[in-house]
Amino acid sequence: MAKTKLLGNERREKLEQQRKAAKKANKKKRKSPARFFKDIVSELKKVTWPTGKDLVKYSGAVLAFILVVAVIVGLMDLGLEELFKLVLNR
């Protein structure tokens, strides 16, 4: 299978055409605020919302994690406070 290689001007022209096509595809048309909110409602209907049981489970996991991090930070704070007291009182 022979591959055609584009050289010089041919390659440059092909790249320019690809850029123009990509630029044209990326142009966004302005939407009205009403259309914007309709799109939001449409997207929210597609969301898979968690059940009440899942929500409680996830919330509990988040609260437990926050508690663990708070304890770790508190212990580090107490330890550093005592360390600074020892260093500064010398």
C-alpha positions as CSV (number, residue, x, y, z in Angstrom):
1,M,0.0,0.0,0.0
2,A,1.6,3.2,-1.1
3,K,1.2,6.2,1.0
4,T,1.0,9.6,-0.7
5,K,3.2,12.2,0.9
6,L,2.3,15.8,0.5
7,L,5.2,18.1,0.1
8,G,5.6,21.8,0.3
9,N,2.7,23.8,-0.9
10,E,0.3,20.9,-1.1
11,R,0.8,20.0,2.5
12,R,0.5,23.7,3.6
13,E,-2.7,24.0,1.6
14,K,-4.2,20.9,3.2
15,L,-3.3,22.1,6.7
16,E,-4.8,25.5,6.0
17,Q,-8.0,23.8,4.8
18,Q,-8.1,21.7,7.9
19,R,-7.6,24.8,10.1
20,K,-10.4,26.7,8.3
21,A,-12.8,23.7,8.7
22,A,-12.0,23.4,12.4
23,K,-12.4,27.1,12.9
24,K,-15.8,27.1,11.2
25,A,-16.9,24.1,13.2
26,N,-15.8,25.8,16.5
27,K,-17.7,29.1,15.8
28,K,-20.5,29.3,18.4
29,K,-23.7,31.0,17.6
30,R,-25.2,33.3,20.3
31,K,-28.1,31.9,22.1
32,S,-30.9,33.8,23.8
33,P,-31.1,33.7,27.6
34,A,-34.4,31.7,27.3
35,R,-32.6,29.0,25.2
36,F,-29.8,28.9,27.7
37,F,-32.1,28.1,30.6
38,K,-34.0,25.6,28.5
39,D,-30.7,23.8,27.8
40,I,-29.9,23.8,31.5
41,V,-33.3,22.2,32.3
42,S,-32.7,19.7,29.5
43,E,-29.3,18.7,30.9
44,L,-30.6,18.4,34.5
45,K,-33.2,15.9,33.3
46,K,-30.4,13.7,32.0
47,V,-28.6,13.6,35.4
48,T,-28.8,10.4,37.4
49,W,-29.7,11.7,40.9
50,P,-28.7,9.7,44.0
51,T,-31.3,8.0,46.0
52,G,-32.0,9.1,49.6
53,K,-30.1,6.1,51.0
54,D,-27.1,6.9,48.8
55,L,-27.2,10.5,49.7
56,V,-27.1,9.7,53.4
57,K,-24.2,7.2,52.9
58,Y,-22.2,9.7,50.9
59,S,-22.8,12.6,53.3
60,G,-21.7,10.3,56.2
61,A,-18.5,9.5,54.4
62,V,-17.8,13.2,53.8
63,L,-18.5,14.1,57.4
64,A,-16.3,11.2,58.7
65,F,-13.4,12.3,56.4
66,I,-13.8,15.9,57.6
67,L,-13.7,14.8,61.2
68,V,-10.5,12.7,60.6
69,V,-8.8,15.6,58.9
70,A,-9.8,18.0,61.7
71,V,-8.4,15.7,64.3
72,I,-5.1,15.3,62.4
73,V,-4.8,19.1,62.0
74,G,-5.7,19.7,65.6
75,L,-3.1,17.2,66.8
76,M,-0.4,18.7,64.6
77,D,-1.3,22.2,65.9
78,L,-1.0,21.1,69.5
79,G,2.3,19.3,68.8
80,L,3.8,22.3,66.9
81,E,2.6,24.7,69.7
82,E,4.4,22.6,72.3
83,L,7.5,22.4,70.1
84,F,7.6,26.2,69.7
85,K,7.2,26.7,73.4
86,L,10.2,24.5,74.1
87,V,12.3,26.2,71.4
88,L,11.4,29.7,72.4
89,N,11.8,29.3,76.1
90,R,15.4,28.2,75.9
